[in-house]
Amino acid sequence: MLDELEFRRAAGTALDSLMRHLIVREEAAAAGFEVEEQNGLVNVEFEEPPGKFVITPNAPMRQIWISALSTSFKLDWDEGASAFLLPRTGEQLAPLVDRLIEEHLAG
């Protein structure tokens, strides 16, 4: 398990990378969402259909949490992949968020 400093470093890097990825998507024509970072949280807001995802590091649990589609997704650090993964699917952070965005927009 990562210690707190290692977790903060890994989570910060993962969330920065996610922000860059989402900004590229947001700037694409008809992305359907806006993304912003506030105090270490990443917010993805949708106008149609209305909705909001909140992506946040949870230092005490050493996880990244995503609140989206009325569900909480808790990603654990995987040393082998050097990435945060959703345990039940093995999805990494950016692909998982991409999937959730597509599900929301299709819904």
Contacts in CASP RR format, 6 or more apart in sequence:
PFRMAT RR
TARGET T0000
AUTHOR 0000-0000-0000
METHOD contacts of the structure
MODEL  1
MLDELEFRRAAGTALDSLMRHLIVREEAAAAGFEVEEQNGLVNVEFEEPP
GKFVITPNAPMRQIWISALSTSFKLDWDEGASAFLLPRTGEQLAPLVDRL
IEEHLAG
1 62 0 8 1.000
1 77 0 8 1.000
2 10 0 8 1.000
2 62 0 8 1.000
2 77 0 8 1.000
4 59 0 8 1.000
4 62 0 8 1.000
7 57 0 8 1.000
7 59 0 8 1.000
7 62 0 8 1.000
7 77 0 8 1.000
8 57 0 8 1.000
8 59 0 8 1.000
10 77 0 8 1.000
10 84 0 8 1.000
11 57 0 8 1.000
11 59 0 8 1.000
11 64 0 8 1.000
11 84 0 8 1.000
12 40 0 8 1.000
12 57 0 8 1.000
14 64 0 8 1.000
14 83 0 8 1.000
14 84 0 8 1.000
14 93 0 8 1.000
15 37 0 8 1.000
15 40 0 8 1.000
15 42 0 8 1.000
15 55 0 8 1.000
15 57 0 8 1.000
15 64 0 8 1.000
17 93 0 8 1.000
17 94 0 8 1.000
18 42 0 8 1.000
18 55 0 8 1.000
18 93 0 8 1.000
18 94 0 8 1.000
18 97 0 8 1.000
19 35 0 8 1.000
19 37 0 8 1.000
19 42 0 8 1.000
21 94 0 8 1.000
22 35 0 8 1.000
22 42 0 8 1.000
22 44 0 8 1.000
22 97 0 8 1.000
23 35 0 8 1.000
25 31 0 8 1.000
25 33 0 8 1.000
25 35 0 8 1.000
25 98 0 8 1.000
25 101 0 8 1.000
26 33 0 8 1.000
26 34 0 8 1.000
26 35 0 8 1.000
32 46 0 8 1.000
32 47 0 8 1.000
32 48 0 8 1.000
32 105 0 8 1.000
33 44 0 8 1.000
33 45 0 8 1.000
33 46 0 8 1.000
33 47 0 8 1.000
33 101 0 8 1.000
33 105 0 8 1.000
34 44 0 8 1.000
34 45 0 8 1.000
34 47 0 8 1.000
35 42 0 8 1.000
35 43 0 8 1.000
35 44 0 8 1.000
35 45 0 8 1.000
36 42 0 8 1.000
36 43 0 8 1.000
36 45 0 8 1.000
37 43 0 8 1.000
40 56 0 8 1.000
40 57 0 8 1.000
41 54 0 8 1.000
41 55 0 8 1.000
41 56 0 8 1.000
42 54 0 8 1.000
42 55 0 8 1.000
42 56 0 8 1.000
43 52 0 8 1.000
43 53 0 8 1.000
43 54 0 8 1.000
43 55 0 8 1.000
44 52 0 8 1.000
44 53 0 8 1.000
44 55 0 8 1.000
44 68 0 8 1.000
44 97 0 8 1.000
44 101 0 8 1.000
45 51 0 8 1.000
45 52 0 8 1.000
46 52 0 8 1.000
46 104 0 8 1.000
46 105 0 8 1.000
49 104 0 8 1.000
49 105 0 8 1.000
49 107 0 8 1.000
51 104 0 8 1.000
53 66 0 8 1.000
53 67 0 8 1.000
53 68 0 8 1.000
53 97 0 8 1.000
53 100 0 8 1.000
53 101 0 8 1.000
53 104 0 8 1.000
54 66 0 8 1.000
54 67 0 8 1.000
54 68 0 8 1.000
55 64 0 8 1.000
55 65 0 8 1.000
55 66 0 8 1.000
55 67 0 8 1.000
55 93 0 8 1.000
55 97 0 8 1.000
56 64 0 8 1.000
56 65 0 8 1.000
56 67 0 8 1.000
57 63 0 8 1.000
57 64 0 8 1.000
57 65 0 8 1.000
58 64 0 8 1.000
58 65 0 8 1.000
58 74 0 8 1.000
61 74 0 8 1.000
62 76 0 8 1.000
62 77 0 8 1.000
63 74 0 8 1.000
63 75 0 8 1.000
63 76 0 8 1.000
63 77 0 8 1.000
63 84 0 8 1.000
64 74 0 8 1.000
64 75 0 8 1.000
64 84 0 8 1.000
64 93 0 8 1.000
65 72 0 8 1.000
65 73 0 8 1.000
65 74 0 8 1.000
65 75 0 8 1.000
66 72 0 8 1.000
66 73 0 8 1.000
66 74 0 8 1.000
66 75 0 8 1.000
66 96 0 8 1.000
66 97 0 8 1.000
66 100 0 8 1.000
67 73 0 8 1.000
68 97 0 8 1.000
68 100 0 8 1.000
68 104 0 8 1.000
69 100 0 8 1.000
69 103 0 8 1.000
69 104 0 8 1.000
73 86 0 8 1.000
73 96 0 8 1.000
73 100 0 8 1.000
74 86 0 8 1.000
74 87 0 8 1.000
75 84 0 8 1.000
75 85 0 8 1.000
75 86 0 8 1.000
75 87 0 8 1.000
75 93 0 8 1.000
75 96 0 8 1.000
76 84 0 8 1.000
76 85 0 8 1.000
76 87 0 8 1.000
77 83 0 8 1.000
77 84 0 8 1.000
77 85 0 8 1.000
78 84 0 8 1.000
78 85 0 8 1.000
81 92 0 8 1.000
83 92 0 8 1.000
83 93 0 8 1.000
84 92 0 8 1.000
84 93 0 8 1.000
85 91 0 8 1.000
85 92 0 8 1.000
86 96 0 8 1.000
89 96 0 8 1.000
91 99 0 8 1.000
END
